[in-house]
């Protein structure tokens, strides 16, 4: 019996939730994001925050699911694919072997 894509995605999301993990981007990407923020007119040097979203920039630039409110940098599908996708896909496949059909079709 094969698994629907929606089921596979649901199980990956559940594994991510169970992991209680913050999903950092690669250090090089973090540095690039920070450089954009430091050069931005909305950056508050004293508080190290974004004047638009009020986020504490040194933390925000570290997480792959974060994005700049004026689209200078975005969520990182590259970091997800390179670092986390196989980890969570494999956990799902361990529990639900029928999901293996989706692993290579998505990547």
C-alpha positions as CSV (number, residue, x, y, z in Angstrom):
1,X,0.0,0.0,0.0
2,X,1.4,3.4,-0.9
3,X,1.3,6.5,1.1
4,X,-0.2,9.8,-0.2
5,X,2.1,12.8,-0.3
6,X,0.0,14.6,2.2
7,X,0.4,11.8,4.7
8,X,4.2,11.8,4.2
9,X,4.4,15.5,4.7
10,X,2.2,15.2,7.8
11,X,4.5,12.6,9.3
12,X,7.6,14.7,8.5
13,X,6.0,17.6,10.3
14,X,5.2,15.4,13.3
15,X,8.8,14.2,13.5
16,X,10.0,17.8,13.4
17,X,7.7,18.7,16.2
18,X,8.8,15.7,18.3
19,X,12.4,16.7,17.7
20,X,11.9,20.1,19.5
21,X,14.8,21.3,17.3
22,X,15.4,24.9,16.2
23,X,16.7,24.1,12.7
24,X,19.7,26.4,12.3
25,X,21.0,27.5,8.9
26,X,24.6,26.9,7.9
27,X,27.1,29.3,9.4
28,X,27.9,30.9,6.0
29,X,24.2,31.6,5.4
30,X,23.8,33.0,8.9
31,X,26.7,35.4,8.2
32,X,25.1,36.5,4.9
33,X,21.8,37.2,6.5
34,X,23.4,39.1,9.3
35,X,25.3,41.3,6.8
36,X,22.0,42.2,5.1
37,X,20.5,43.2,8.4
38,X,23.5,45.2,9.6
39,X,23.5,47.2,6.4
40,X,19.7,47.8,6.5
41,X,18.2,51.2,7.5
42,X,15.7,49.4,9.7
43,X,18.4,47.8,11.9
44,X,18.6,49.2,15.4
45,X,22.3,48.9,16.4
46,X,21.7,49.7,20.0
47,X,19.0,47.0,20.6
48,X,20.2,44.7,17.8
49,X,16.6,44.4,16.5
50,X,14.8,44.9,13.3
51,X,12.8,48.1,13.3
52,X,10.0,46.4,11.2
53,X,9.4,43.1,12.9
54,X,11.1,43.9,16.3
55,X,13.0,40.6,16.2
56,X,16.3,40.2,17.9
57,X,18.4,39.9,14.8
58,X,21.3,37.7,16.1
59,X,18.8,35.0,16.9
60,X,16.5,35.5,13.8
61,X,19.3,35.1,11.2
62,X,20.1,31.6,12.6
63,X,16.9,29.8,11.9
64,X,16.0,28.4,8.5
65,X,12.3,29.1,8.8
66,X,12.8,32.8,9.5
67,X,12.6,35.5,6.8
68,X,13.3,39.2,6.4
69,X,10.1,41.3,6.4
70,X,11.3,43.2,3.3
71,X,12.6,40.1,1.5
72,X,16.4,40.8,1.7
73,X,16.7,37.1,2.7
74,X,14.2,34.3,3.0
75,X,13.4,30.9,4.4
76,X,16.1,28.4,3.5
77,X,15.0,25.4,1.4
78,X,18.7,24.8,0.7
79,X,19.6,24.4,4.4
80,X,16.5,22.2,4.8
81,X,17.4,19.9,1.8
82,X,21.1,19.8,2.6
83,X,20.8,19.2,6.4
84,X,17.4,18.1,7.6
85,X,15.3,16.6,4.9
86,X,17.0,13.1,4.9
87,X,17.1,13.0,8.7
88,X,13.4,13.5,9.0
89,X,12.4,11.5,5.9
90,X,14.4,8.5,7.2
91,X,12.7,8.7,10.6
92,X,9.3,8.7,8.9
93,X,10.3,5.8,6.6
94,X,11.4,3.8,9.7
95,X,7.9,4.1,11.1
96,X,6.1,4.0,7.8
97,X,8.0,2.0,5.2
98,X,5.3,2.7,2.6
99,X,6.5,6.4,2.6
100,X,9.8,5.5,0.9
101,X,8.1,6.0,-2.4
102,X,8.1,9.8,-1.7
103,X,11.6,10.3,-0.4
104,X,13.4,10.4,-3.7
105,X,10.5,12.0,-5.6
106,X,10.5,15.1,-3.4
107,X,14.2,15.7,-3.3
